[in-house]
């Protein structure tokens, strides 16, 4: 059966007028409005969402689904912030708190396999964090792995250090770029709405400053990702507002590579009384994101957060990236209850996951160019 959007519209005569108008916009390649986005969340059936999202992802990325050989480095879980949703961070001296010395970081970096293309460095914001300390970590990685892509330090971490040392965002980023920084991750965005932010992460980088840090990164020649923490006390309006601010900045800078919805997990944090979204809501959220964010080229299902099987199910809902091998190198979601065995996959497992969903696996570098002539393990 033809699963295209053309076919869906031609053979579904009972679609609501708003659904048909939005679908026709998608067919014409037109941008949908904020009100359209709210309608998608609140009224549109899951089947039509999936067909529209898949139409867009095929237009941008054909049948490709990307993965990367990567590893995470989390230098500390000691944090100045008190985010209510966080299961990872600790205070100095608390049980299960850590802060690696440079010797420990060097030993960790020395174990990175030769076929790893990217190191993702982010963690809690340590009260003694400094620009020189971040430089030292980057220089250490660059010295030991000259070719590896260094994606490091979320806007929350950077904001704290730049404020503390009275550095402009541009000047601070230039220091880190000179040390070897290649891109910055999308963490710390949470939900941009001020009222929600005051309730779940009142001390963290304000939304306008998060956006300004990413804008400064793009203007200094490095790309970044963007995230959204969903499934807690926000509503659909807050999600659309969040994505609209990202879409506006992307129109200006074109520096976001991927959007990564991050699901709130309710284990071991101050918001544990809340339930978690069901899988159907997760899949609908991916689809709406793909339809709304017409100018961000990639949509990632971060499998260590979502789960392996669930990430595979997300692929027909507009997702074209499932991150990478990771190799048990992150504890952010294991602290929230995700099984540690969920935190590693070989390249062959990732390929099987992608092909099993009917898509074409593409091993990538950090800039989404394909890796060629690299043996599959």
C-alpha positions in Angstrom: 0.0 0.0 0.0 1.2 3.5 -0.8 2.0 5.2 2.5 2.7 8.6 1.1 1.0 11.8 2.3 -0.5 12.2 -1.2 -2.2 8.8 -0.9 -3.3 9.5 2.7 -5.0 12.7 1.7 -6.6 11.2 -1.4 -8.1 8.3 0.5 -9.1 9.8 3.8 -12.2 11.8 3.0 -13.3 12.4 6.6 -10.2 14.4 7.8 -11.1 17.5 9.7 -10.6 20.8 7.9 -7.7 21.9 10.1 -6.0 18.5 9.5 -6.4 18.7 5.8 -5.1 22.3 5.6 -2.0 21.5 7.7 -1.3 18.4 5.6 -1.6 20.4 2.4 0.9 23.0 3.9 3.3 20.1 4.6 2.9 18.8 1.0 3.6 22.3 -0.4 6.7 22.6 1.9 5.1 25.5 3.8 5.8 26.4 7.4 3.1 25.5 9.9 2.0 28.1 12.5 2.1 28.0 16.3 -1.7 27.3 16.2 -1.2 24.5 13.7 1.4 23.0 16.0 -1.0 23.1 18.9 -3.7 21.5 16.8 -1.3 18.6 15.9 -0.7 17.9 19.6 -4.3 18.2 20.6 -6.4 17.0 17.7 -4.6 15.2 14.9 -4.6 11.4 14.8 -1.5 9.5 15.3 -1.6 8.0 11.8 -1.7 11.4 10.0 1.1 12.7 12.3 3.3 9.8 11.4 2.6 10.2 7.6 3.4 13.9 7.7 6.5 13.5 9.8 7.8 10.7 7.6 7.1 12.8 4.5 9.3 15.6 5.9 12.1 13.3 7.1 12.2 11.6 3.6 12.3 15.0 1.9 15.3 16.0 4.1 17.1 12.7 4.7 15.6 10.1 2.3 15.5 6.7 4.1 18.8 7.4 6.0 19.0 6.9 9.7 22.3 8.1 11.2 24.5 6.7 14.0 28.0 7.4 15.3 30.7 5.7 17.2 31.0 7.9 20.2 31.7 8.0 23.9 30.6 10.3 26.8 32.8 11.8 29.5 31.0 13.1 32.6 33.7 14.7 34.8 31.6 15.4 37.8 28.1 15.0 39.3 28.6 17.8 41.9 26.4 20.7 41.0 25.6 24.3 42.0 22.0 23.9 40.7 19.0 22.2 42.4 16.9 21.2 39.4 13.9 19.3 40.7 13.8 16.9 37.8 17.5 15.9 38.1 18.4 12.4 39.3 22.1 12.7 38.4 23.6 15.6 40.4 24.9 15.5 44.0 26.3 18.0 46.4 29.9 17.8 47.6 30.4 15.0 50.1 27.1 13.3 49.4 27.1 9.6 48.8 27.8 8.6 45.1 29.2 12.1 44.4 32.3 12.4 42.3 34.6 14.8 40.6 37.4 13.4 38.5 41.0 14.7 38.8 42.8 15.6 35.6 44.9 12.3 36.1 41.6 10.4 36.2 40.3 12.2 33.1 43.6 11.5 31.2 43.4 7.8 32.1 39.8 7.7 30.8 40.7 9.4 27.6 43.6 7.0 27.1 41.1 4.1 26.9 39.1 5.5 24.0 39.1 3.1 21.1 40.7 4.2 17.8 37.4 3.9 15.9 35.5 6.5 18.1 34.7 9.6 16.2 33.2 11.8 18.9 33.5 12.5 22.6 30.6 14.2 24.3 31.7 16.0 27.5 29.0 17.3 29.8 28.0 16.8 33.4 26.9 18.8 36.4 28.1 22.3 36.9 30.7 22.1 39.7 30.9 25.1 42.0 34.7 25.4 41.2 34.3 25.1 37.5 36.5 27.5 35.5 37.3 28.4 32.0 40.9 27.2 32.5 39.6 23.9 33.8 37.4 23.4 30.8 40.4 24.3 28.6 42.5 21.7 30.3 40.0 19.0 29.6 39.6 19.9 26.0 43.4 20.2 25.5 43.9 16.9 27.1 41.4 15.2 24.8 42.9 17.0 21.7 46.5 16.0 22.6 45.6 12.3 23.0 43.1 12.1 20.2 44.0 14.7 17.5 41.2 13.7 15.1 38.3 13.2 17.5 35.4 15.6 17.4 35.0 17.3 20.8 31.4 18.2 21.7 31.6 19.7 25.1 29.8 21.7 27.9 26.2 22.6 27.8 24.9 26.2 27.9 24.2 25.7 31.6 27.8 24.9 32.3 29.1 27.6 30.0 26.7 30.2 31.5 28.0 29.6 35.0 31.6 29.9 34.1 31.2 32.9 31.8 29.2 34.8 34.5 31.7 33.8 37.2 34.7 35.0 35.2 33.0 38.0 33.5 33.5 36.7 30.0 31.2 37.5 27.1 29.7 34.5 25.5 31.7 35.1 22.4 35.0 35.6 24.2 34.5 32.6 26.4 33.7 30.4 23.5 36.7 31.6 21.5 39.0 30.5 24.4 37.5 27.0 24.3 37.5 26.8 20.5 41.2 27.8 20.5 41.7 24.9 22.9 40.1 22.5 20.5 36.3 22.6 21.0 34.3 21.6 17.9 30.7 21.9 18.9 28.4 22.2 22.0 25.6 19.9 23.1 22.0 20.9 23.5 21.6 20.3 27.2 20.2 22.8 29.8 17.3 24.0 27.5 14.6 22.1 29.5 11.5 24.2 28.8 12.0 27.8 27.9 8.8 29.1 29.5 9.7 31.3 32.5 7.0 30.1 34.8 7.8 26.5 34.2 11.5 27.2 34.5 11.0 28.9 37.9 9.3 25.7 39.2 11.6 23.1 37.9 15.1 24.7 37.5 15.0 28.3 38.9 18.7 28.7 39.2 19.7 27.4 35.8 20.7 29.5 32.8 17.6 31.6 31.8 16.1 30.7 28.5 17.1 33.9 26.6 20.7 33.4 27.8 20.7 29.7 26.6 19.6 30.9 23.2 22.3 33.7 23.2 25.0 31.2 24.1 24.0 29.0 21.2 23.8 32.0 18.9 27.3 33.0 19.9 28.5 29.5 19.2 27.0 29.6 15.7 28.4 33.0 15.0 31.9 31.7 16.0 31.7 28.9 13.5 30.7 25.9 15.6 27.4 24.1 15.4 25.2 22.8 18.3 22.2 20.7 19.1 19.0 21.6 20.9 17.0 19.7 23.4 13.6 19.9 25.1 12.7 18.2 28.4 9.0 17.1 28.1 6.5 15.1 30.1 6.5 16.8 33.4 4.4 19.9 34.3 4.5 21.6 30.9 1.6 21.6 28.5 1.5 21.5 24.7 1.6 25.3 24.5 4.9 25.3 26.4 6.4 22.7 24.0 5.4 24.7 20.9 6.7 27.9 22.4 10.0 26.2 23.1 10.3 24.8 19.6 9.2 28.1 18.1 12.1 29.9 19.8 14.5 27.4 18.4 13.0 27.7 15.0 13.4 31.5 15.1 17.0 31.3 16.1 17.7 28.7 13.4 16.2 31.0 10.8 18.9 33.5 11.9 22.0 31.4 12.4 21.4 28.0 10.8 23.6 26.5 13.5 21.5 23.8 15.0 22.2 20.3 13.6 19.7 18.2 15.6 16.7 18.5 17.9 16.6 16.0 20.7 13.4 15.6 22.8 14.3 14.3 26.2 11.7 12.5 28.2 11.3 13.3 31.9 12.2 10.2 34.0 10.7 10.2 37.5 13.1 8.0 39.5 15.2 9.4 42.3 14.4 13.1 42.0 12.2 15.8 43.6 9.4 15.3 41.0 9.1 11.5 41.5 5.4 11.9 42.3 4.7 12.7 38.6 4.0 9.9 36.2 5.9 9.4 32.9 4.5 9.8 29.4 3.4 6.7 27.7 5.2 5.6 24.5 2.4 6.8 22.3 2.8 10.3 23.6 6.6 10.0 23.0 6.0 9.0 19.4 3.5 11.8 18.8 5.9 14.3 20.3 8.6 13.2 17.8 6.2 13.6 14.9 5.1 17.1 15.9 8.7 18.2 16.4 9.6 16.9 12.9 6.7 18.7 11.3 7.1 22.0 13.3 10.9 22.3 13.1 11.2 22.6 9.4 14.6 24.2 9.4 16.5 21.8 11.8 17.8 19.0 9.6 17.9 16.1 12.1 15.6 14.7 14.7 17.3 12.4 17.3 15.8 9.6 19.4 18.3 9.3 22.2 18.1 5.6 22.8 19.8 5.6 26.3 16.9 7.7 27.5 14.1 6.2 25.5 15.2 2.6 25.4 16.4 0.5 22.5 13.1 -1.0 21.3 11.3 2.3 21.8 13.9 4.2 19.8 13.4 1.8 16.9 9.7 2.4 17.1 10.3 6.2 16.8 12.0 5.9 13.4 8.7 6.0 11.4 7.7 9.2 13.3 10.2 11.5 11.7 13.4 10.4 13.5 16.5 10.1 11.4 19.2 9.8 14.1 19.6 7.4 17.1 22.9 8.7 18.5 25.6 6.1 18.8 27.5 3.3 20.5 28.2 5.2 23.8 29.7 2.1 25.5 28.2 2.5 29.0 29.9 5.9 29.4 26.9 7.9 30.7 25.1 7.8 34.0 22.6 10.6 33.6 19.7 8.3 32.8 20.8 5.3 34.8 20.5 7.6 37.8 16.9 8.0 36.8 16.2 4.3 36.7 17.3 3.2 33.2 19.1 -0.1 33.3 22.9 0.1 32.9 22.7 -2.6 30.3 20.7 -0.2 28.1 23.7 2.1 27.8 25.8 0.3 25.2 25.3 -0.9 21.6 27.7 -2.1 19.0 27.6 -0.6 15.6 26.2 -3.9 14.3 23.3 -3.7 16.8 22.6 -0.2 15.7 22.6 -1.3 12.1 20.2 -4.2 12.9 17.9 -1.8 14.7 17.7 0.6 11.8 17.4 -2.0 9.1 14.7 -3.8 11.2 12.6 -0.7 11.0 13.0 -0.6 7.2 15.5 2.3 7.0 19.0 2.7 5.6 21.8 2.9 8.3 24.5 5.5 7.7 27.5 5.7 10.0 28.3 9.4 10.3 30.9 11.8 11.6 29.7 14.6 13.9 28.8 16.9 11.0 26.6 14.2 9.5 28.9 13.4 6.6 29.0 9.6 6.0 31.9 7.4 7.2 33.2 5.4 4.3 35.3 2.2 4.2 35.1 1.8 8.0 34.7 -1.9 8.9 31.5 -2.9 10.7 32.2 -4.8 14.0 
